[in-house]
Amino acid sequence: MQPQKRQASRRDFMRYSAAAGAAGAGYWVAGGVPLKASAAANEQLQIACCGVNGKGRSDVENASKFGKIHAVCDVDRKFLDLSARFNKTDNKFTDYREMLDKLGDQVDVVTVSTPDHTHAVILAKALKMGKHCYGQKPLTKSIWEAREIQKLAKEAGVVTQMGNQYTAYEPMRKAAYQLRNGQVGKVKEVHVWTNRPVWPQGEARGPEKPVPAELDWEAWIGPAPMRPYADGYHTFKWRGWWDFGTGALGDMACHTCNLPFMGLNMRDPTAVVAETSGHDHDSYPAKSKIKFDFPELDGRAPFTFYWYDGTNLPPEDLYAEFVKPGKDGKAKSLNASGCLIVGDKGTMYAAGDYANDGIELSEGLDWLEVDYPKPPGAPELGHVQEFYEAIHDPKNKKAVSNFVDYAGPLTETILLGNLAVWKGEPVKWDAATITPDDPSLMAIVKPTYREGYSL
């Protein structure tokens, strides 16, 4: 039997990362040709950034390579002040509404890197003002929000992009188009797993504590139901709470499902069911397994998608050939996160959160030669570059993970799994009307906002 065919490796990923570093130093790696230096100050895009810590810190840094950071917004004044000083702006706010109301006519682009529950309300306000928008994944906290943001983006006619940054990872794109062209034959199953959550889930709320002096708790809560401040929310642990986050599924699936979504048009499932470690409908469960049913779509065969988080993994027989001992006699271990795409001709294994630890085929398969849309440069920065290139040249350039065609449908697909997690029983789904068979689940599909917040 032939050895497994590896298309991309960790070495490739490091090469792309090195290219990103070169780009950050002032040269864009795109076919080896550097782009011209930044335009004069009066020609620069003016950018307002919401959320400047955590992932927001790198989002602000990336945005600064393509325009001027005109304003920053963060509920934590400690991070806000630091970002304002670093980006040399006096325009700093803890409430995005105040920022956009005061500076909206001075801003071209809005980035959103806040907790999940505030994505939609910020994006909606910015889109209605005609701003180009870059929003972190998942695009929204709820399915209804994702559908509404798609509508607003289409109406606004602006350039949009979600921050599932390795959509611009070239080996992943190529593999997706190979799947489209029958690389593993007719796909029957997709299995995706993650090592998340790496934050607490399935726990009770902590005791009330005084709000830290630097934190605008009212703005942090935003559209969610008000609750007392306690440990376990700000700055990172909010992901594990139903009111604020979307659990391990929402956090990582927009990355780990990128390959099958792009390759298989993985949208509009009709049913979903979950097994979990149990939860109280306040905090997400510590681990879960979720099964999605996808019908035939535009000639693509029906298939089943399985999601695993916590310590759950796919059945060992599905990945055994990818971890068997090599020529050195040493067995390999399954990556902590990854994707298996099982067809009637063989299997594709993409290791890592972004398929960045190597993409392999089962024995006996050869890689297909395919055409695919080439990204402009190194993965994360190339993804951002696609967004800004589309702003400057909308007739000829397009951000792949735009809200209307890609990010919105991907987010809808992913978040459906949380309906089954909430219910603990099978859920049937009408994607056209975003309606579950159980009316009580509409509270998860479409949240109720606090007064002062709306789409």
C-alpha positions as a printed NumPy array, in Angstrom:
array([[  0.   ,   0.   ,   0.   ],
       [  1.153,   3.538,  -0.676],
       [  2.164,   5.811,   2.204],
       [ -0.283,   8.499,   3.24 ],
       [ -0.138,  11.603,   1.107],
       [  0.554,  14.708,   3.178],
       [ -0.266,  17.941,   1.394],
       [  0.636,  20.437,   4.105],
       [  2.746,  20.092,   7.214],
       [  3.752,  21.95 ,  10.337],
       [  6.833,  23.085,   8.418],
       [  4.555,  24.662,   5.808],
       [  2.606,  26.414,   8.541],
       [  5.795,  27.857,  10.034],
       [  6.794,  29.1  ,   6.593],
       [  3.455,  30.893,   6.245],
       [  3.822,  32.304,   9.765],
       [  7.285,  33.593,   8.928],
       [  5.767,  35.281,   5.905],
       [  3.25 ,  36.934,   8.219],
       [  6.122,  38.304,  10.265],
       [  7.708,  39.719,   7.144],
       [  4.407,  41.307,   6.21 ],
       [  4.158,  42.84 ,   9.656],
       [  7.565,  44.41 ,   9.077],
       [  6.157,  46.338,   6.145],
       [  6.217,  43.972,   3.157],
       [  3.233,  41.974,   1.904],
       [  4.11 ,  38.488,   0.774],
       [  2.011,  37.935,  -2.343],
       [  3.862,  36.096,  -5.04 ],
       [  7.032,  37.644,  -3.672],
       [  6.027,  41.153,  -4.753],
       [  5.752,  43.817,  -2.006],
       [  2.808,  46.174,  -2.192],
       [  3.371,  49.897,  -2.163],
       [  3.806,  51.669,   1.15 ],
       [  0.817,  53.068,   3.029],
       [ -1.006,  55.969,   1.458],
       [ -0.673,  59.482,   2.807],
       [ -2.498,  60.181,   6.052],
       [ -5.379,  62.007,   4.364],
       [ -5.951,  58.953,   2.122],
       [ -5.949,  56.411,   4.927],
       [ -9.01 ,  54.536,   6.043],
       [-10.202,  55.673,   9.466],
       [-10.869,  52.655,  11.688],
       [-12.82 ,  52.306,  14.944],
       [-12.057,  49.206,  17.012],
       [-14.454,  47.665,  19.546],
       [-12.685,  45.316,  21.936],
       [ -8.93 ,  45.851,  22.256],
       [ -7.74 ,  43.054,  24.55 ],
       [ -7.272,  39.345,  23.889],
       [ -8.023,  38.636,  20.237],
       [ -8.968,  42.288,  19.953],
       [ -5.368,  43.281,  20.56 ],
       [ -4.137,  41.478,  17.44 ],
       [ -7.197,  42.638,  15.479],
       [ -6.333,  46.255,  16.278],
       [ -2.696,  45.66 ,  15.394],
       [ -3.634,  44.042,  12.081],
       [ -6.082,  46.843,  11.252],
       [ -3.402,  49.451,  11.946],
       [ -1.378,  48.076,   9.021],
       [ -4.145,  49.065,   6.623],
       [ -5.367,  52.383,   8.015],
       [ -5.419,  54.769,  10.965],
       [ -6.898,  53.664,  14.289],
       [ -9.138,  56.665,  14.785],
       [-11.034,  55.426,  17.851],
       [-10.961,  52.567,  20.337],
       [-13.712,  51.166,  22.523],
       [-13.425,  48.724,  25.421],
       [-15.401,  48.228,  28.631],
       [-12.148,  47.863,  30.587],
       [-10.447,  51.251,  30.956],
       [ -7.112,  49.619,  31.72 ],
       [ -6.947,  48.01 ,  28.275],
       [ -8.688,  50.987,  26.676],
       [ -6.139,  53.513,  27.898],
       [ -3.24 ,  51.296,  26.871],
       [ -4.608,  50.835,  23.351],
       [ -5.379,  54.546,  22.972],
       [ -1.822,  55.487,  23.946],
       [ -0.271,  52.875,  21.696],
       [ -2.401,  53.897,  18.715],
       [ -2.005,  57.617,  19.415],
       [ -5.682,  58.48 ,  19.578],
       [ -7.647,  60.548,  22.081],
       [-10.925,  58.983,  20.939],
       [-11.645,  56.324,  23.532],
       [-14.996,  55.012,  24.794],
       [-16.445,  52.267,  26.959],
       [-19.788,  52.25 ,  25.092],
       [-19.831,  51.566,  21.347],
       [-23.088,  53.508,  20.952],
       [-21.49 ,  56.698,  22.205],
       [-18.454,  56.167,  20.006],
       [-20.435,  55.642,  16.798],
       [-22.922,  58.41 ,  17.575],
       [-20.101,  60.919,  18.137],
       [-17.583,  59.806,  15.527],
       [-19.624,  57.902,  12.971],
       [-19.107,  60.431,  10.204],
       [-15.333,  60.233,  10.763],
       [-15.057,  56.446,  10.513],
       [-14.809,  54.154,   7.464],
       [-14.302,  50.752,   9.113],
       [-15.482,  49.157,  12.369],
       [-13.869,  46.068,  13.897],
       [-15.684,  44.017,  16.551],
       [-13.653,  41.785,  18.879],
       [-15.928,  41.693,  21.926],
       [-17.696,  38.848,  23.78 ],
       [-20.177,  36.97 ,  21.591],
       [-23.331,  38.492,  23.072],
       [-22.413,  41.995,  21.875],
       [-21.31 ,  41.151,  18.319],
       [-24.682,  41.593,  16.642],
       [-25.755,  44.86 ,  18.257],
       [-22.442,  46.55 ,  17.429],
       [-22.326,  45.212,  13.882],
       [-25.944,  46.176,  13.238],
       [-25.381,  49.788,  14.281],
       [-22.214,  50.04 ,  12.198],
       [-23.826,  48.441,   9.131],
       [-26.828,  50.761,   9.312],
       [-24.347,  53.649,   9.27 ],
       [-22.751,  52.275,   6.105],
       [-19.463,  51.155,   7.673],
       [-17.293,  48.326,   6.412],
       [-17.242,  45.712,   9.183],
       [-14.774,  43.106,  10.412],
       [-16.381,  40.945,  13.129],
       [-14.847,  38.19 ,  15.19 ],
       [-16.184,  34.632,  15.149],
       [-18.765,  33.439,  15.735],
       [-20.365,  36.231,  13.761],
       [-23.189,  36.407,  16.32 ],
       [-24.375,  34.671,  19.463],
       [-27.693,  33.519,  18.007],
       [-29.018,  32.171,  14.723],
       [-31.591,  34.943,  14.301],
       [-28.853,  37.531,  14.779],
       [-26.735,  35.84 ,  12.109],
       [-29.633,  35.967,   9.645],
       [-30.349,  39.628,  10.455],
       [-26.705,  40.659,  10.097],
       [-26.633,  39.013,   6.669],
       [-29.652,  41.084,   5.636],
       [-28.172,  44.322,   6.979],
       [-24.838,  43.691,   5.286],
       [-26.518,  43.018,   1.972],
       [-28.639,  46.158,   2.266],
       [-25.641,  48.289,   3.226],
       [-23.573,  47.072,   0.276],
       [-20.369,  47.403,   2.283],
       [-17.377,  45.077,   2.583],
       [-17.582,  42.609,   5.48 ],
       [-15.526,  39.777,   6.89 ],
       [-15.587,  37.447,   9.888],
       [-12.432,  36.802,  11.86 ],
       [-12.043,  33.087,  11.127],
       [ -8.62 ,  34.147,   9.956],
       [ -7.251,  30.931,   8.504],
       [ -9.848,  31.054,   5.761],
       [ -6.848,  32.553,   3.969],
       [ -4.6  ,  29.556,   4.75 ],
       [ -3.732,  28.374,   1.258],
       [ -3.381,  24.619,   1.958],
       [ -6.833,  24.63 ,   3.562],
       [ -8.386,  26.429,   0.593],
       [ -6.786,  24.041,  -1.841],
       [ -7.996,  21.013,   0.133],
       [-11.535,  22.433,   0.193],
       [-11.581,  22.701,  -3.588],
       [-10.138,  19.208,  -3.876],
       [-13.077,  18.   ,  -1.796],
       [-15.444,  19.81 ,  -4.159],
       [-13.869,  17.891,  -7.012],
       [-14.273,  14.456,  -5.394],
       [-10.943,  14.029,  -3.609],
       [-12.354,  11.379,  -1.253],
       [-15.385,  10.512,  -3.375],
       [-18.921,  10.957,  -2.098],
       [-18.614,  12.25 ,   1.466],
       [-20.612,  10.269,   4.024],
       [-19.4  ,  11.668,   7.342],
       [-17.504,  14.64 ,   8.732],
       [-15.947,  14.441,  12.215],
       [-14.554,  17.547,  13.94 ],
       [-13.109,  17.725,  17.447],
       [-11.495,  20.314,  19.695],
       [ -9.632,  20.453,  23.002],
       [-11.971,  23.244,  24.158],
       [-13.292,  24.274,  26.563],
       [-10.133,  25.538,  28.254],
       [-12.287,  27.761,  30.478],
       [-14.744,  26.636,  33.185],
       [-18.075,  25.178,  32.042],
       [-20.816,  23.361,  33.897],
       [-20.179,  25.347,  37.086],
       [-22.427,  27.491,  39.267],
       [-22.128,  31.272,  39.383],
       [-19.638,  32.708,  41.805],
       [-20.598,  35.012,  44.697],
       [-21.241,  38.671,  43.968],
       [-18.227,  40.96 ,  44.198],
       [-17.646,  44.697,  43.811],
       [-17.202,  45.816,  40.222],
       [-13.542,  46.669,  39.555],
       [-12.984,  50.408,  39.253],
       [-11.677,  50.12 ,  35.695],
       [-14.656,  48.085,  34.412],
       [-17.85 ,  49.539,  32.911],
       [-20.078,  46.621,  33.983],
       [-23.208,  48.109,  32.443],
       [-21.5  ,  48.263,  29.054],
       [-19.99 ,  44.791,  29.518],
       [-23.443,  43.258,  30.108],
       [-24.763,  45.105,  27.067],
       [-27.918,  43.473,  25.645],
       [-27.796,  40.453,  27.992],
       [-29.863,  40.144,  31.187],
       [-28.277,  42.109,  34.016],
       [-26.561,  40.097,  36.755],
       [-24.204,  41.01 ,  39.614],
       [-20.511,  41.15 ,  38.898],
       [-18.547,  38.075,  40.001],
       [-15.395,  36.207,  39.127],
       [-15.713,  34.026,  36.037],
       [-16.921,  36.514,  33.426],
       [-14.381,  39.207,  32.576],
       [-11.91 ,  38.926,  30.934],
       [-11.98 ,  35.441,  29.394],
       [-14.36 ,  33.042,  31.129],
       [-17.536,  34.507,  29.65 ],
       [-17.488,  31.875,  26.882],
       [-18.899,  29.246,  29.232],
       [-22.143,  31.12 ,  30.044],
       [-25.309,  30.902,  27.957],
       [-26.037,  34.615,  28.388],
       [-22.68 ,  35.695,  26.991],
       [-20.916,  32.985,  25.003],
       [-21.554,  30.079,  22.681],
       [-19.452,  27.431,  24.416],
       [-16.728,  25.346,  22.82 ],
       [-18.813,  24.886,  19.673],
       [-19.225,  28.596,  19.023],
       [-15.659,  29.388,  19.967],
       [-13.854,  26.959,  17.682],
       [-16.16 ,  25.469,  15.034],
       [-15.909,  28.529,  12.776],
       [-12.225,  27.561,  12.552],
       [-12.272,  23.771,  12.697],
       [-15.277,  23.45 ,  10.366],
       [-13.872,  25.889,   7.838],
       [-12.497,  23.159,   5.576],
       [-15.673,  21.031,   5.312],
       [-17.879,  24.122,   5.13 ],
       [-15.926,  25.484,   2.18 ],
       [-15.505,  22.085,   0.552],
       [-18.995,  20.661,   1.069],
       [-21.282,  23.708,   1.226],
       [-22.095,  22.602,   4.773],
       [-25.226,  24.652,   5.4  ],
       [-28.955,  24.227,   6.098],
       [-28.972,  21.067,   8.266],
       [-32.377,  19.567,   8.976],
       [-31.855,  17.886,  12.355],
       [-29.463,  17.874,  15.286],
       [-29.063,  15.896,  18.507],
       [-26.549,  16.174,  21.363],
       [-25.136,  14.124,  24.216],
       [-23.61 ,  16.176,  27.025],
       [-22.147,  15.85 ,  30.5  ],
       [-25.139,  17.827,  31.791],
       [-25.739,  21.497,  32.557],
       [-28.131,  23.867,  34.306],
       [-29.068,  26.084,  31.332],
       [-26.857,  28.806,  32.817],
       [-23.381,  27.415,  32.105],
       [-22.545,  25.219,  29.118],
       [-21.692,  21.553,  29.758],
       [-18.097,  20.485,  30.321],
       [-18.224,  18.282,  27.23 ],
       [-20.562,  17.32 ,  24.44 ],
       [-21.024,  15.29 ,  21.267],
       [-23.37 ,  16.674,  18.624],
       [-24.728,  15.057,  15.447],
       [-26.02 ,  17.145,  12.506],
       [-27.94 ,  15.789,   9.5  ],
       [-27.323,  17.507,   6.148],
       [-29.585,  16.724,   3.188],
       [-28.572,  16.727,  -0.465],
       [-27.806,  20.264,  -1.61 ],
       [-27.155,  21.433,  -5.169],
       [-25.901,  18.008,  -6.199],
       [-23.818,  17.432,  -3.085],
       [-24.746,  14.134,  -1.439],
       [-26.356,  14.046,   2.031],
       [-23.961,  13.453,   4.912],
       [-23.705,  13.443,   8.704],
       [-21.524,  15.816,  10.708],
       [-20.271,  14.88 ,  14.192],
       [-18.864,  17.429,  16.653],
       [-16.793,  16.512,  19.749],
       [-15.549,  18.774,  22.556],
       [-14.203,  18.366,  26.066],
       [-12.378,  15.056,  26.074],
       [-14.618,  13.464,  23.443],
       [-13.006,  12.14 ,  20.253],
       [-14.156,  10.351,  17.092],
       [-14.136,   6.525,  16.991],
       [-10.56 ,   5.283,  16.848],
       [-11.071,   3.171,  13.731],
       [-11.679,   6.367,  11.722],
       [ -8.203,   7.758,  12.362],
       [ -6.145,   4.62 ,  13.113],
       [ -4.195,   4.732,   9.84 ],
       [ -3.147,   8.32 ,  10.474],
       [ -1.528,   7.567,  13.845],
       [  0.085,   4.199,  13.144],
       [  3.884,   3.916,  13.58 ],
       [  6.018,   5.405,  10.843],
       [  9.295,   4.136,   9.455],
       [ 10.968,   5.032,  12.764],
       [  8.599,   2.699,  14.58 ],
       [  7.11 ,   5.496,  16.675],
       [  3.339,   5.804,  16.86 ],
       [  1.832,   9.235,  16.286],
       [ -0.902,  10.723,  18.424],
       [ -4.121,  12.23 ,  17.184],
       [ -3.948,  16.02 ,  17.147],
       [ -5.788,  17.757,  20.006],
       [ -8.119,  19.254,  17.407],
       [ -8.838,  18.445,  13.83 ],
       [-11.149,  17.178,  11.147],
       [-11.8  ,  13.857,   9.405],
       [-13.772,  13.841,   6.159],
       [-14.869,  10.326,   5.233],
       [-15.832,   9.529,   1.652],
       [-16.575,   6.361,  -0.275],
       [-13.058,   6.455,  -1.784],
       [-11.058,   7.36 ,   1.312],
       [-10.523,   9.855,   4.126],
       [ -8.976,  13.3  ,   4.495],
       [ -7.421,  14.191,   7.868],
       [ -6.741,  17.842,   8.645],
       [ -4.865,  18.312,  11.915],
       [ -5.019,  21.422,  14.089],
       [ -7.516,  24.198,  14.693],
       [ -6.982,  25.587,  11.192],
       [ -5.756,  22.482,   9.307],
       [ -2.366,  24.034,  10.027],
       [ -0.68 ,  20.911,  11.421],
       [ -0.919,  19.012,   8.157],
       [ -3.536,  17.683,   5.741],
       [ -3.291,  14.006,   4.785],
       [ -5.123,  11.455,   2.659],
       [ -5.662,   7.822,   3.457],
       [ -3.492,   5.297,   1.662],
       [ -4.1  ,   4.754,  -2.014],
       [ -5.307,   8.277,  -2.802],
       [ -3.396,  10.832,  -4.848],
       [ -3.97 ,  14.573,  -4.562],
       [ -6.088,  16.106,  -7.3  ],
       [ -4.896,  19.113,  -9.255],
       [ -7.496,  21.863,  -8.88 ],
       [ -7.956,  25.581,  -9.357],
       [ -8.85 ,  27.56 ,  -6.242],
       [ -8.895,  31.233,  -5.182],
       [ -5.387,  32.082,  -4.034],
       [ -5.149,  34.13 ,  -0.824],
       [ -3.062,  37.3  ,  -0.965],
       [ -0.413,  36.369,   1.6  ],
       [  0.302,  34.741,   4.946],
       [ -2.73 ,  33.226,   6.745],
       [ -3.96 ,  35.642,   9.41 ],
       [ -2.641,  38.83 ,   7.871],
       [ -3.603,  37.667,   4.393],
       [ -7.154,  37.202,   5.648],
       [ -7.211,  40.792,   6.882],
       [ -5.557,  41.944,   3.669],
       [ -8.393,  40.375,   1.647],
       [-10.841,  42.518,   3.591],
       [ -9.001,  45.787,   2.975],
       [ -8.25 ,  44.974,  -0.661],
       [-11.994,  44.484,  -1.191],
       [-12.681,  47.892,   0.383],
       [-10.265,  49.578,  -2.02 ],
       [-11.295,  47.548,  -5.089],
       [-14.816,  46.132,  -4.537],
       [-15.388,  45.43 ,  -8.228],
       [-12.449,  43.061,  -8.517],
       [-11.794,  41.874,  -4.96 ],
       [-13.962,  40.009,  -2.466],
       [-13.436,  38.923,   1.126],
       [-14.097,  35.175,   1.155],
       [-15.537,  35.044,   4.673],
       [-17.981,  37.888,   4.083],
       [-21.135,  38.071,   6.188],
       [-23.633,  37.402,   3.4  ],
       [-22.192,  34.48 ,   1.455],
       [-20.008,  32.695,   3.992],
       [-19.721,  33.883,   7.581],
       [-23.454,  34.214,   8.236],
       [-24.398,  30.764,   6.886],
       [-21.4  ,  29.163,   8.646],
       [-22.423,  30.737,  11.954],
       [-26.033,  29.598,  11.526],
       [-24.9  ,  26.034,  10.891],
       [-22.595,  25.957,  13.904],
       [-25.001,  27.523,  16.396],
       [-27.761,  25.056,  15.584],
       [-25.85 ,  22.524,  17.661],
       [-26.444,  24.557,  20.794],
       [-30.221,  24.127,  20.426],
       [-29.727,  20.39 ,  20.88 ],
       [-27.325,  20.986,  23.768],
       [-29.956,  23.146,  25.469],
       [-32.856,  20.74 ,  24.913],
       [-31.053,  17.453,  25.487],
       [-33.263,  15.813,  22.862],
       [-33.372,  15.72 ,  19.046],
       [-34.304,  18.959,  17.3  ],
       [-35.739,  19.254,  13.801],
       [-34.859,  22.445,  11.954],
       [-36.308,  24.531,   9.137],
       [-33.368,  26.591,   7.897],
       [-35.473,  28.676,   5.504],
       [-37.553,  30.123,   8.348],
       [-34.93 ,  29.519,  11.099],
       [-37.584,  27.665,  13.091],
       [-37.137,  24.61 ,  15.349],
       [-39.879,  22.029,  15.885],
       [-39.949,  22.965,  19.593],
       [-41.302,  26.537,  20.014],
       [-39.633,  26.894,  23.421],
       [-36.245,  26.924,  21.662],
       [-37.058,  30.217,  19.966],
       [-35.703,  31.932,  23.083],
       [-32.275,  30.553,  22.09 ],
       [-32.753,  31.232,  18.384],
       [-33.799,  34.841,  18.985],
       [-32.704,  36.427,  22.298],
       [-34.535,  39.186,  24.117],
       [-32.424,  42.313,  24.601],
       [-32.226,  44.668,  27.531],
       [-33.737,  48.076,  27.048],
       [-31.471,  50.326,  24.999],
       [-30.229,  47.595,  22.677],
       [-31.624,  46.402,  19.373],
       [-30.701,  45.392,  15.857]])
